[in-house]
Amino acid sequence: QARERTQILMDIANQTGGIVIGTGDLSELALGWATYNGDHMSMYGVNADIPKTLVRSLVKWTAENRFDGAGAEERSVKEILLDIVDTPISPELLPASENDEIQQVTEDLVGPYELHDFFLYNIMNYGFSPEKIYFLARNAFEESEYTDETIKKWLKTFVRRFFNQQFKR
């Protein structure tokens, strides 16, 4: 599905003198949460070195600081961007439920990107061991919803996926 979609997009881009802008980000690449030769393939990967939590923050900041509301008859750019920020992250491979709810929420499967991006930052920038990252995460997220067990669970997932999925990078 993703490979074929990418092939079609690249064919059209080549026919029209355009390029395919990739939507994949650093978090997805680190976790291998991309279809090989599909989602992570593009002619220009603008988000390849930006973690997902930063992408969301930048979109929200842009909506709140660069766009005003529109008239009553149409949605404004601000409203659309804020709607995107409020939508759960999903590959949308499964159709929405009868209630129009997303059935495949990425963070339910791979864990919270807030934690993964913290782990990624510390492993890539400082080369910290999983033990040190766990210690730092426990302190950084002490006042949050994440228990020590939750942090440990998603850190194990991160380390496993980071090394097992490196062929996708």
NORBELRA-V857802 format. One record per residue. N is the residue number from 1. SS is DSSP state (helix for helix, strand for strand, loop for the rest). PHI is phi in radians with two decimals (NA if undefined). OMEGA is omega in radians with two decimals (999 if undefined). Layout:
BEGIN
((N	SS	PHI	OMEGA) (N	SS	PHI	OMEGA))
END
This chain:
BEGIN
((1	loop	NA	-3.11) (2	helix	-1.21	3.13) (3	helix	-1.09	-3.13) (4	helix	-1.17	3.09) (5	helix	-1.04	3.14) (6	helix	-1.14	3.12) (7	helix	-1.07	3.12) (8	helix	-1.11	3.12) (9	helix	-1.07	-3.14) (10	helix	-1.20	3.08) (11	helix	-1.06	3.13) (12	helix	-1.13	3.12) (13	helix	-1.05	3.13) (14	helix	-1.15	-3.14) (15	helix	-1.25	-3.04) (16	helix	-1.88	-3.12) (17	loop	1.34	-3.13) (18	loop	-1.77	3.05) (19	loop	-2.34	3.09) (20	loop	-1.70	3.12) (21	strand	-1.56	-3.13) (22	loop	-1.35	3.12) (23	loop	-1.86	-3.14) (24	loop	-1.11	-3.13) (25	loop	-2.17	-3.09) (26	helix	-1.02	-3.12) (27	helix	-1.09	3.12) (28	helix	-1.12	3.13) (29	helix	-1.13	-3.13) (30	helix	-1.12	-3.10) (31	helix	-1.53	-3.08) (32	loop	1.23	-3.10) (33	loop	-1.54	3.12) (34	loop	-2.66	3.11) (35	loop	-1.32	-3.12) (36	loop	-1.00	-3.13) (37	loop	1.08	3.13) (38	loop	-2.37	-3.06) (39	loop	-1.04	-3.06) (40	loop	-1.55	-3.12) (41	loop	-1.73	3.09) (42	loop	-2.80	3.09) (43	loop	-1.51	3.13) (44	strand	-2.67	-3.11) (45	loop	-1.69	-3.02) (46	loop	-1.16	-3.08) (47	loop	-1.85	-3.01) (48	loop	-1.06	3.14) (49	loop	-2.00	-3.14) (50	loop	-2.06	3.11) (51	loop	-1.21	-3.05) (52	helix	-1.01	-3.13) (53	helix	-1.13	3.09) (54	helix	-1.26	3.08) (55	helix	-0.99	-3.13) (56	helix	-1.07	3.13) (57	helix	-1.12	3.14) (58	helix	-1.16	3.11) (59	helix	-1.12	3.13) (60	helix	-1.11	3.14) (61	helix	-1.06	3.13) (62	helix	-1.08	3.13) (63	helix	-1.05	-3.06) (64	helix	-1.39	-3.03) (65	helix	-2.01	-3.07) (66	helix	-2.10	-3.09) (67	loop	-2.28	3.04) (68	loop	-1.69	3.05) (69	loop	-1.25	3.14) (70	loop	-1.93	3.11) (71	loop	-1.15	-3.07) (72	loop	-1.21	-3.02) (73	loop	-1.46	-3.14) (74	loop	-2.37	3.13) (75	loop	-1.30	3.12) (76	loop	-1.46	3.05) (77	helix	-1.02	3.12) (78	helix	-1.01	-3.13) (79	helix	-1.10	-3.14) (80	helix	-1.13	3.14) (81	helix	-1.11	3.12) (82	helix	-1.17	3.06) (83	helix	-1.13	3.09) (84	helix	-1.09	-3.14) (85	helix	-1.06	-3.10) (86	helix	-1.42	-3.13) (87	loop	-1.45	3.09) (88	loop	-1.02	3.13) (89	loop	-1.22	-3.09) (90	loop	-2.70	3.03) (91	loop	-1.33	3.12) (92	loop	0.92	3.09) (93	loop	-1.46	3.10) (94	loop	-1.82	3.11) (95	loop	-1.15	3.11) (96	loop	-1.11	3.13) (97	loop	-1.23	3.11) (98	loop	-1.07	3.12) (99	loop	-1.55	-3.14) (100	loop	1.12	3.12) (101	loop	-1.74	3.10) (102	loop	-1.19	-3.09) (103	loop	-1.65	-3.10) (104	loop	-2.15	-3.14) (105	loop	-1.68	-3.04) (106	helix	-0.95	-3.07) (107	helix	-1.16	3.03) (108	helix	-1.21	-3.07) (109	helix	-1.66	-3.07) (110	helix	-1.85	3.13) (111	loop	1.90	-3.09) (112	loop	-1.20	3.12) (113	helix	-1.14	3.09) (114	helix	-1.02	3.09) (115	helix	-1.27	-3.11) (116	helix	-1.02	3.14) (117	helix	-1.19	3.04) (118	helix	-1.13	3.13) (119	helix	-1.06	-3.11) (120	helix	-1.05	3.14) (121	helix	-1.01	-3.07) (122	helix	-1.30	3.10) (123	helix	-1.36	-3.09) (124	helix	-1.40	-3.08) (125	helix	-1.47	-3.05) (126	helix	-2.13	-3.12) (127	loop	1.17	-3.11) (128	loop	-1.14	3.09) (129	loop	-1.30	3.06) (130	helix	-0.99	3.13) (131	helix	-1.12	3.14) (132	helix	-1.20	3.12) (133	helix	-1.10	3.10) (134	helix	-1.07	3.11) (135	helix	-1.02	-3.13) (136	helix	-1.13	-3.12) (137	helix	-1.14	3.11) (138	helix	-1.01	3.14) (139	helix	-1.32	-3.10) (140	helix	-1.15	-3.07) (141	loop	-1.88	-3.10) (142	loop	-0.98	-3.09) (143	loop	-1.67	-3.05) (144	loop	-1.86	3.13) (145	loop	-1.35	-3.03) (146	loop	-1.54	3.06) (147	loop	-1.38	3.08) (148	helix	-1.02	3.13) (149	helix	-1.15	3.12) (150	helix	-1.14	3.11) (151	helix	-1.07	-3.13) (152	helix	-1.09	-3.14) (153	helix	-1.02	-3.07) (154	helix	-1.34	3.03) (155	helix	-1.18	3.08) (156	helix	-1.07	3.10) (157	helix	-1.09	3.14) (158	helix	-1.04	-3.09) (159	helix	-1.06	3.13) (160	helix	-1.05	-3.10) (161	helix	-1.20	-3.11) (162	helix	-1.01	-3.10) (163	helix	-1.54	-3.13) (164	helix	-1.27	-3.05) (165	loop	-1.79	-3.05) (166	helix	-1.14	3.10) (167	helix	-1.10	3.13) (168	helix	-1.40	3.10) (169	loop	-1.66	999))
END
